[in-house]
Amino acid sequence: MPAKNNLNLQVSDNQESQFKEMRHQLLSLIAKMTAAEKQFAPVLKKVHPSQQPSAVNLLHYMALRNVDIRSLQETLHINGLSSLASSESHVRWQVNAVLNRIQVTPPAAKQEVTDFFAAQHKRHERATALFGARKNNDIPTIMVTFDKELSWNLPMVKQLLYSGMNVARINCAHDDESVWQAMVWNIKKAVKTTGIPCKIYMDLAGPKIRTVIKGKPGKKHKLHVQHQHHFTLAETDDDSVEGPVIYCSQKGIIQQLHEGERVLFDDGEVETIIEKMEGRKAHLRVERVSGKKPVIKESKGINFPDSKFTISALTEFDLQCIPFVVKNADTVGFSFVRQPLEVYELQQKLKEHTGSPPGIILKIETLEAVNNLPLLLLQGMKNKAFGVMIARGDLAVEIGIERLSEIQDEILWICEAAHTPAIWATQVLESLNKSGFASRSEGTDAARSVMAECVMINKGAHLIEVLESLKDILKRSGGHRIKKRYLFRPLHIAQRFLSSTFKLY
């Protein structure tokens, strides 16, 4: 006679065999989760007490994503059970729920397992602490990047608040303290006048590496380049270079480069490869020129996607900015962070100035930061609340546009597993902001941003139109954000993490 399960369905011998295999694989997953907890027990002891359940869930998710469970997911789905998709925030609880449905008592956990509702509460609570309360829980909060005009244009700041701005972003890579202070005063005046709250977010500049092209003072200098063209990348104090040369604004970088590594200029529009290293000089060959004009201009960004540097993400200029940031900002963006030690250094520097430091936002904009994301999150968990920004500009240059969609999803999943709020940033409705007319693909991209807790828009001439359009898009997309079912192939990030040795600083 066919066996019965607690779904009150008649089960064939073949289905019973499937159930037996499902039980085995689910119990194996729990064993891997328990092993991850044991492996990282010293790390768990150092996170903030309120972050303990989140850290444990992150470890559980890393254990889940260290193996290929696509076949298991398909079997679960066919049998009307949860396929574990969309379980990032409550992994062990979801596996336990499936085991209960197929009449298996899950092994006892060392501590209380985070369920779906507790996970949602933690994410909402932390997002509110960082970005302020939402008027509509179906859509993310909106962050607006300030330009110099908003340091004096109080009516415009008020209009931004009326149009839906929740967070004002001040980028310390531009202007100076006098301008930042005027922006802060305008924000506070606008908040007081309108009665609409607004958080202040300040970006530390970080070690943004840019081109230096020497020539006659007062002129804009540039270097013309073509495919297979050769030129040299050198230190700014090196005047011994013959032939075409571009200088690097950051000292100590060139000595850490190696032959065969790529060097990208101007948001990746010019791709070169290092043919030869010669002391403090890197001789480059142009592999691709994608821009309309085949030139590299002064003060354009330089990216090194294949290189690893010993320079800190916390620069001397950043250290000079910290007193102002601590005094005026609710949150601080950590640009070009790569290693957990750098997060620790910023945590310590902020504590030196105040007992209540602003929340830290880890900006993920390099391949190294992507690879180290779980470690960065665990270090961030020494604070009660922190967040992550998916800084898609430099990130796309580093990893390639082909991988951007995949990687931004992975960052969102891992942040959800850690109950860490995320910001969807860079070029959201950019054409609309600059020209007043949005491209069709931009609308789709903006709709996907509903998966984050906050969306950032850049400065532009059409901020009000962007805010209104973005709110409309988010409202229409908000009810559909979890309708897709994902298959869980192994994540390289999880495999690297579980094979690493790591301590909290």
C-alpha positions as CSV (number, residue, x, y, z in Angstrom):
1,M,0.0,0.0,0.0
2,P,1.4,3.4,-0.9
3,A,2.9,5.4,2.0
4,K,1.4,8.6,3.2
5,N,3.0,11.9,4.2
6,N,1.6,14.8,6.1
7,L,0.6,16.5,2.8
8,N,-2.3,14.0,2.8
9,L,-1.3,12.8,-0.7
10,Q,-0.9,9.3,-2.0
11,V,2.7,8.7,-2.5
12,S,4.1,6.2,-5.1
13,D,7.2,4.1,-4.5
14,N,9.1,6.4,-6.8
15,Q,7.9,9.5,-4.9
16,E,8.8,7.8,-1.6
17,S,12.3,7.3,-3.0
18,Q,12.4,11.0,-3.8
19,F,11.3,11.9,-0.3
20,K,14.0,9.8,1.2
21,E,16.6,11.5,-1.0
22,M,15.2,14.9,0.0
23,R,15.4,14.1,3.7
24,H,19.0,13.0,3.2
25,Q,20.1,16.2,1.4
26,L,18.2,18.5,3.7
27,L,19.8,17.0,6.8
28,S,23.2,17.2,5.0
29,L,22.6,20.9,4.5
30,I,21.9,21.4,8.2
31,A,25.1,19.5,9.1
32,K,27.0,21.9,6.8
33,M,25.4,24.9,8.5
34,T,26.3,23.6,11.9
35,A,29.9,23.0,10.8
36,A,30.1,26.6,9.5
37,E,28.9,27.9,12.9
38,K,31.6,25.8,14.6
39,Q,34.3,27.0,12.1
40,F,33.5,30.6,12.7
41,A,32.7,30.4,16.4
42,P,35.5,32.9,17.4
43,V,34.1,35.4,14.9
44,L,30.5,35.1,16.1
45,K,31.6,36.0,19.7
46,K,32.9,39.4,18.5
47,V,29.9,40.7,16.5
48,H,27.4,43.1,18.2
49,P,24.9,41.1,20.3
50,S,22.0,42.4,18.2
51,Q,23.8,41.1,15.1
52,Q,24.4,37.6,16.4
53,P,21.4,36.0,14.7
54,S,22.2,37.8,11.5
55,A,25.8,36.6,11.5
56,V,24.6,33.0,12.1
57,N,22.1,33.2,9.3
58,L,24.8,34.6,7.0
59,L,27.0,31.5,7.8
60,H,24.0,29.3,7.1
61,Y,23.5,30.9,3.7
62,M,27.2,30.6,2.8
63,A,27.0,26.9,3.7
64,L,23.9,26.5,1.5
65,R,25.5,28.3,-1.4
66,N,28.7,26.3,-1.1
67,V,27.0,23.3,-2.8
68,D,24.9,22.8,-5.9
69,I,21.3,22.2,-4.8
70,R,19.5,22.8,-8.1
71,S,18.5,19.1,-8.4
72,L,17.1,19.2,-4.9
73,Q,15.3,22.4,-5.6
74,E,13.6,20.9,-8.7
75,T,12.5,17.8,-6.7
76,L,11.1,20.0,-3.9
77,H,9.2,22.2,-6.3
78,I,7.7,19.2,-8.2
79,N,6.4,17.8,-4.9
80,G,4.8,21.1,-3.9
81,L,7.3,22.1,-1.3
82,S,9.4,25.2,-0.8
83,S,12.4,25.1,-3.2
84,L,14.4,27.2,-0.6
85,A,14.4,30.1,-3.1
86,S,13.9,33.5,-1.5
87,S,14.9,32.0,1.9
88,E,18.1,34.1,2.2
89,S,17.0,35.9,5.3
90,H,15.9,32.8,7.2
91,V,17.8,29.8,5.7
92,R,17.8,27.3,8.6
93,W,14.2,28.0,9.5
94,Q,13.1,27.3,5.9
95,V,15.0,24.0,5.8
96,N,13.4,23.1,9.1
97,A,10.0,23.9,7.8
98,V,10.4,21.6,4.8
99,L,11.7,18.8,7.0
100,N,8.6,19.1,9.2
101,R,6.4,18.9,6.1
102,I,7.9,15.6,5.2
103,Q,7.7,14.2,8.7
104,V,11.3,14.6,9.8
105,T,12.2,16.3,13.1
106,P,15.0,18.8,12.4
107,P,18.2,18.5,14.5
108,A,18.2,20.9,17.5
109,A,20.0,24.2,16.9
110,K,22.5,25.7,19.3
111,Q,20.5,28.9,19.4
112,E,17.1,30.2,18.3
113,V,16.7,30.0,14.6
114,T,15.7,33.3,12.8
115,D,12.3,32.9,11.2
116,F,10.9,34.9,8.3
117,F,9.2,37.5,10.4
118,A,12.2,38.1,12.7
119,A,14.4,38.5,9.6
120,Q,12.0,41.1,8.1
121,H,11.9,43.0,11.3
122,K,15.7,43.2,11.6
123,R,16.1,44.5,8.0
124,H,13.3,47.0,8.5
125,E,14.7,48.2,11.8
126,R,18.2,48.6,10.5
127,A,17.1,50.3,7.2
128,T,15.0,52.8,9.3
129,A,18.0,53.6,11.5
130,L,20.2,54.3,8.4
131,F,17.8,55.8,5.9
132,G,14.8,57.0,7.9
133,A,11.2,55.7,8.1
134,R,9.4,54.9,4.8
135,K,6.1,56.4,4.0
136,N,5.3,53.4,1.8
137,N,6.8,50.1,2.9
138,D,6.5,48.7,-0.7
139,I,9.2,51.0,-2.1
140,P,12.8,51.8,-1.0
141,T,13.9,55.1,0.5
142,I,15.4,57.5,-2.1
143,M,18.9,59.1,-1.7
144,V,19.7,62.3,-3.8
145,T,23.2,63.4,-4.6
146,F,23.8,67.1,-3.9
147,D,25.7,69.4,-6.2
148,K,27.1,72.8,-5.4
149,E,23.8,74.6,-6.4
150,L,22.1,73.0,-3.4
151,S,24.4,74.7,-1.0
152,W,22.5,78.0,-1.7
153,N,19.2,77.0,-3.4
154,L,17.0,76.4,-0.3
155,P,13.7,76.3,-2.4
156,M,15.1,73.5,-4.5
157,V,16.1,71.5,-1.4
158,K,12.6,71.9,0.0
159,Q,11.1,70.8,-3.4
160,L,13.3,67.7,-3.3
161,L,11.8,66.8,0.1
162,Y,8.3,67.4,-1.1
163,S,9.1,65.2,-4.1
164,G,10.3,62.2,-2.0
165,M,13.9,62.6,-1.0
166,N,14.6,60.7,2.2
167,V,18.4,60.9,2.3
168,A,20.7,63.7,1.1
169,R,24.1,62.6,-0.2
170,I,27.2,64.9,0.1
171,N,30.3,63.6,-1.7
172,C,33.5,64.6,0.0
173,A,35.4,63.9,-3.2
174,H,34.0,67.3,-4.5
175,D,34.0,70.8,-3.2
176,D,35.2,71.6,0.3
177,E,34.0,72.0,3.9
178,S,32.5,75.4,3.4
179,V,30.3,74.1,0.6
180,W,29.4,70.9,2.6
181,Q,28.5,73.0,5.6
182,A,26.2,75.2,3.5
183,M,24.6,72.0,2.1
184,V,24.0,70.7,5.7
185,W,22.5,74.0,6.8
186,N,20.2,74.1,3.8
187,I,19.0,70.5,4.5
188,K,18.3,71.3,8.1
189,K,16.5,74.5,7.3
190,A,14.4,72.7,4.7
191,V,13.6,69.9,7.1
192,K,12.5,72.4,9.8
193,T,10.4,74.4,7.3
194,T,8.6,71.4,5.7
195,G,8.5,69.1,8.6
196,I,9.8,66.3,6.4
197,P,12.7,64.3,7.9
198,C,15.9,63.7,5.9
199,K,19.0,61.8,6.8
200,I,22.4,63.1,5.8
201,Y,24.9,60.7,4.1
202,M,28.5,61.7,3.4
203,D,30.9,59.8,1.1
204,L,34.6,59.6,2.0
205,A,36.6,60.1,-1.2
206,G,38.9,57.1,-0.8
207,P,41.9,56.4,-3.0
208,K,40.3,57.3,-6.3
209,I,43.2,57.0,-8.8
210,R,43.1,59.5,-11.7
211,T,45.2,60.6,-14.7
212,V,47.7,63.4,-14.6
213,I,48.8,64.8,-17.9
214,K,51.6,67.4,-17.7
215,G,51.8,70.4,-20.1
216,K,51.5,74.2,-20.2
217,P,49.5,75.6,-17.2
218,G,46.0,76.7,-17.8
219,K,45.3,74.3,-20.7
220,K,43.3,71.1,-20.7
221,H,45.6,68.3,-21.7
222,K,44.9,64.9,-23.3
223,L,46.6,62.0,-24.9
224,H,45.4,60.6,-28.2
225,V,45.2,56.8,-28.3
226,Q,44.5,54.1,-30.9
227,H,44.3,50.3,-30.9
228,Q,47.8,48.8,-30.4
229,H,49.1,52.3,-29.5
230,H,51.8,52.3,-26.8
231,F,52.3,54.7,-23.9
232,T,53.8,54.7,-20.4
233,L,52.1,55.0,-17.0
234,A,54.5,56.7,-14.6
235,E,54.8,58.3,-11.2
236,T,54.1,62.1,-11.1
237,D,57.6,62.9,-10.0
238,D,59.3,60.9,-12.8
239,D,60.5,63.2,-15.6
240,S,62.7,60.6,-17.2
241,V,60.0,59.1,-19.5
242,E,60.4,59.4,-23.2
243,G,57.4,59.3,-25.6
244,P,53.7,59.5,-24.7
245,V,53.1,59.3,-21.0
246,I,50.2,59.5,-18.5
247,Y,51.0,60.0,-14.8
248,C,49.2,58.3,-11.9
249,S,47.8,60.6,-9.2
250,Q,48.4,57.9,-6.4
251,K,52.0,57.3,-5.4
252,G,53.1,53.8,-4.8
253,I,50.7,52.2,-7.2
254,I,52.9,51.4,-10.2
255,Q,55.5,49.4,-8.2
256,Q,52.7,47.0,-7.3
257,L,51.7,46.2,-10.9
258,H,52.7,43.2,-13.0
259,E,53.1,42.3,-16.6
260,G,49.9,41.0,-18.2
261,E,47.5,42.9,-15.9
262,R,44.9,45.2,-17.3
263,V,44.8,49.0,-16.8
264,L,41.5,50.8,-17.7
265,F,41.0,54.5,-18.2
266,D,37.9,56.8,-18.2
267,D,35.3,54.4,-16.9
268,G,36.8,51.6,-18.9
269,E,36.5,53.3,-22.3
270,V,40.2,52.7,-22.9
271,E,41.5,49.2,-22.1
272,T,45.2,48.6,-22.0
273,I,47.5,45.8,-20.9
274,I,50.9,46.0,-19.2
275,E,53.5,44.7,-21.7
276,K,56.6,45.5,-19.5
277,M,57.4,46.8,-16.1
278,E,60.5,49.0,-15.6
279,G,60.9,50.2,-12.1
280,R,58.3,52.9,-11.5
281,K,57.1,52.8,-15.1
282,A,54.5,50.5,-16.7
283,H,54.6,50.3,-20.5
284,L,51.1,49.8,-21.8
285,R,49.6,48.6,-25.1
286,V,46.1,49.7,-26.0
287,E,43.7,46.8,-26.5
288,R,40.4,48.6,-27.0
289,V,39.1,52.2,-27.4
290,S,35.3,52.4,-27.0
291,G,34.7,56.1,-26.6
292,K,33.5,58.5,-29.4
293,K,36.8,60.4,-29.2
294,P,40.0,58.3,-28.9
295,V,41.6,60.4,-26.2
296,I,42.4,60.1,-22.5
297,K,41.9,63.4,-20.7
298,E,43.2,64.9,-17.5
299,S,41.7,63.7,-14.1
300,K,40.0,60.7,-15.6
301,G,39.7,57.5,-13.4
302,I,42.1,54.7,-13.7
303,N,41.1,51.1,-12.7
304,F,43.3,48.1,-12.1
305,P,40.9,45.1,-12.1
306,D,43.6,42.4,-12.0
307,S,45.9,44.1,-9.4
308,K,46.0,43.9,-5.6
309,F,47.4,46.9,-3.7
310,T,48.6,47.4,-0.2
311,I,47.3,51.0,0.0
312,S,44.6,51.6,2.5
313,A,41.1,52.6,1.5
314,L,41.2,55.3,4.2
315,T,43.4,58.1,2.9
316,E,44.9,61.1,4.6
317,F,42.3,63.3,3.1
318,D,39.6,61.0,4.5
319,L,41.1,61.3,7.9
320,Q,40.9,65.1,7.7
321,C,37.3,64.9,6.7
322,I,36.2,62.6,9.6
323,P,35.7,65.3,12.2
324,F,33.3,67.1,10.0
325,V,31.5,63.9,9.0
326,V,31.1,62.8,12.5
327,K,29.6,66.1,13.5
328,N,27.2,66.4,10.6
329,A,26.4,63.0,9.0
330,D,24.0,60.3,10.0
331,T,25.8,57.8,7.8
332,V,29.3,57.7,6.2
333,G,30.1,56.0,2.9
334,F,33.4,54.0,2.9
335,S,34.7,54.2,-0.7
336,F,36.9,51.5,-2.3
337,V,36.9,49.3,0.8
338,R,38.5,46.0,0.1
339,Q,39.6,44.3,3.3
340,P,38.0,43.7,6.8
341,L,41.0,45.4,8.4
342,E,40.1,48.7,6.6
343,V,36.6,48.5,8.1
344,Y,38.1,48.0,11.5
345,E,40.3,51.1,11.0
346,L,37.4,53.3,10.1
347,Q,35.3,51.9,13.0
348,Q,38.2,52.9,15.4
349,K,38.7,56.3,13.8
350,L,35.0,57.2,14.2
351,K,35.0,56.1,17.8
352,E,37.9,58.4,18.5
353,H,35.7,61.3,17.7
354,T,32.3,60.3,19.2
355,G,30.6,57.7,21.3
356,S,27.8,57.6,18.8
357,P,29.4,57.3,15.4
358,P,27.4,57.5,12.2
359,G,26.4,54.3,10.5
360,I,29.0,53.0,8.0
361,I,28.0,52.2,4.4
362,L,30.4,49.8,2.8
363,K,30.7,50.7,-0.9
364,I,31.3,47.6,-3.0
365,E,33.0,48.9,-6.1
366,T,36.0,46.5,-6.7
367,L,36.3,42.8,-7.5
368,E,38.3,42.3,-4.3
369,A,35.4,43.8,-2.3
370,V,33.0,41.4,-4.0
371,N,35.1,38.4,-3.2
372,N,35.5,39.5,0.4
373,L,31.9,40.5,0.9
374,P,31.0,38.0,3.7
375,L,34.1,38.9,5.6
376,L,33.4,42.7,5.2
377,L,29.8,42.1,6.5
378,L,31.0,40.2,9.5
379,Q,33.4,43.0,10.4
380,G,30.6,45.5,9.9
381,M,28.5,43.5,12.3
382,K,30.6,44.8,15.2
383,N,28.3,47.8,14.8
384,K,24.6,47.7,15.7
385,A,23.6,48.9,12.2
386,F,25.5,49.3,8.9
387,G,24.8,49.1,5.2
388,V,26.2,48.2,1.8
389,M,26.1,50.3,-1.4
390,I,26.3,48.5,-4.7
391,A,28.4,51.2,-6.4
392,R,27.8,50.0,-10.0
393,G,30.0,52.6,-11.7
394,D,33.5,51.5,-10.8
395,L,32.2,47.9,-10.1
396,A,31.1,47.6,-13.7
397,V,34.5,48.8,-14.9
398,E,36.3,46.3,-12.7
399,I,34.2,43.1,-13.3
400,G,32.9,43.9,-16.9
401,I,29.4,44.8,-17.9
402,E,28.7,41.1,-18.7
403,R,28.9,40.2,-15.0
404,L,27.3,43.2,-13.5
405,S,23.7,41.9,-13.4
406,E,24.9,38.6,-11.9
407,I,27.1,40.2,-9.3
408,Q,24.6,42.8,-8.1
409,D,22.1,40.0,-7.5
410,E,24.7,38.1,-5.5
411,I,25.4,41.1,-3.4
412,L,21.7,41.6,-2.7
413,W,21.3,38.0,-1.7
414,I,24.2,37.9,0.6
415,C,23.2,41.2,2.2
416,E,19.7,39.8,2.7
417,A,21.2,36.8,4.4
418,A,23.1,39.1,6.8
419,H,19.9,41.3,7.3
420,T,22.0,44.2,6.0
421,P,20.3,47.1,4.2
422,A,21.5,47.7,0.6
423,I,21.7,50.8,-1.6
424,W,21.2,50.4,-5.4
425,A,23.4,53.1,-6.8
426,T,24.9,54.7,-9.9
427,Q,23.2,55.9,-13.1
428,V,19.6,55.3,-12.0
429,L,17.5,57.1,-14.6
430,E,20.7,58.9,-15.7
431,S,19.5,59.9,-19.1
432,L,16.3,61.4,-17.7
433,N,18.4,63.3,-15.1
434,K,20.7,64.8,-17.7
435,S,18.5,65.3,-20.7
436,G,14.9,65.1,-19.4
437,F,14.2,61.9,-21.4
438,A,14.7,58.4,-20.1
439,S,15.8,55.4,-22.2
440,R,13.7,52.3,-22.1
441,S,16.3,50.1,-20.5
442,E,16.6,52.7,-17.7
443,G,13.0,52.1,-16.7
444,T,13.7,48.4,-16.3
445,D,16.8,49.0,-14.3
446,A,15.0,51.4,-12.0
447,A,12.2,48.8,-11.5
448,R,14.8,46.3,-10.3
449,S,16.1,48.7,-7.7
450,V,13.0,47.9,-5.7
451,M,14.9,44.9,-4.4
452,A,17.2,47.2,-2.3
453,E,16.3,49.2,0.8
454,C,17.5,52.5,-0.7
455,V,18.0,53.8,-4.2
456,M,20.6,56.5,-5.0
457,I,20.2,59.0,-7.8
458,N,23.1,61.2,-9.1
459,K,23.1,64.9,-9.4
460,G,21.5,66.3,-12.6
461,A,19.4,69.0,-14.1
462,H,16.1,67.1,-13.8
463,L,16.1,65.9,-10.2
464,I,12.4,66.6,-9.6
465,E,11.4,64.7,-12.8
466,V,13.6,61.8,-11.8
467,L,12.1,61.6,-8.3
468,E,8.6,61.6,-9.6
469,S,9.3,59.0,-12.2
470,L,11.3,56.8,-9.9
471,K,8.5,56.8,-7.3
472,D,6.0,55.9,-9.9
473,I,8.2,53.0,-11.2
474,L,8.9,51.7,-7.7
475,K,5.2,51.8,-6.7
476,R,4.3,49.7,-9.8
477,S,7.1,47.2,-9.1
478,G,6.9,47.0,-5.4
479,G,4.2,44.3,-5.4
480,H,6.2,42.0,-7.6
481,R,9.6,41.9,-6.0
482,I,9.6,38.3,-4.8
483,K,7.7,36.6,-7.6
484,K,10.8,35.0,-9.3
485,R,12.1,31.5,-8.2
486,Y,15.9,31.2,-8.3
487,L,18.0,28.2,-8.7
488,F,21.0,27.9,-6.3
489,R,24.2,26.8,-8.1
490,P,27.3,27.2,-5.9
491,L,28.5,30.7,-5.4
492,H,32.3,31.2,-5.7
493,I,32.0,33.9,-3.0
494,A,30.7,31.2,-0.6
495,Q,33.3,28.7,-1.6
496,R,36.1,31.2,-1.0
497,F,34.7,32.4,2.3
498,L,34.3,28.9,3.8
499,S,37.8,28.0,2.8
500,S,39.3,31.2,4.4
501,T,40.7,31.9,7.8
502,F,39.4,35.0,9.3
503,K,39.2,36.9,12.5
504,L,37.4,40.1,13.5
505,Y,39.6,43.0,14.5
